[in-house]
Amino acid sequence: MKSKASAPGKVILFGEHFVVYGVKAILCAIDKRITVSAEKTKERKISIISNIGKLELEKNTSLSEINSPLKPFYFLANKIIKNHDTGIEIIVESDIPLGVGLGSSSACCVAGAAAISRLFSNTTKEEILKLAIEAEKTIFQNTSGADCTVCTYGGIMEYDKENGFTTIESQPNFHLVIANSNIEHSTKVVVAGVKEFKEKNEIEFTTLCNNESKLVDEVLKEIKENNIKEIGNRVTQNQEYLEKIGISNDKLRDMIKIGKNGSFGAKITGAGGGGCIFALTDESNLEKTIKQFKEKNYDCFSAKIDFRGLDTF
Ligand code: PMV
């Protein structure tokens, strides 16, 4: 018997970094997916095959011995099959660029938790999310769980530290053009840089947090009204705040300039320092925006909000 599941990637639309200091963030799932299939095997090993490599280990291998981005899959498989007389083969396929802030690792954890656990029982979405967050913690200890949550349920969500997650019921029909700088970044390092900025510029940082907070509240209204042009203006305004806290660089600024030219607004998504930016468009300016990135040889693709979330089949 084979079990298959897929989960979407995500972008942070608004509020990255400021969310660490209590401001609300808005995230959405994107219609690019990770698909995981799992099958029991007679050989009692755990084997994971993906386009970034292969990992094959005996059951009950200590996690501290594993230094691979595929570690969360091993964690999930071992946790779920350890009391069963079986091995497991896991195959991972991805149409999400890896490691650039688009939620690829969370989507892996969510789809992995679903595909593996459903070989043995009818786990609910809530149980899968819990398992996925545990798995993600094997590579990123301080995860807030925000990415796994949006990858599980899909759609748009607001999140803040105090109140957790709330699904936004509206379905605005914008397109995102996501461009990849192909510059590797470490979220941990960039977050530490922002902390340093905050400590040196307490008053400015407090003002920026207050401004971001107001901006997010405005966006929540504009999302309800599907006012894409206004949401685009907020995107650009949010980028100005991100510039001030020092997470941009020349390449990202160039990409944002190109993105802004064709669309309603453009900003970094996620930690910054590298990774991706997005430009907000609708049908009228989607093709033009893509063309402008391609003319400058930037990697880009278009995405819509994914309302499916985790899918099992
Ligand atoms: O680059 P990502 O998608 O991992 O986003 C990081 C988001 C931050 O706000 C910068 C950090 C955080 O923990 O919220």
Residues whose N, C-alpha, C, O or C-beta is under 5 A from the ligand:
A	BS01	PMV	E16 H17 V19 G101 T187 T269 G270 A271
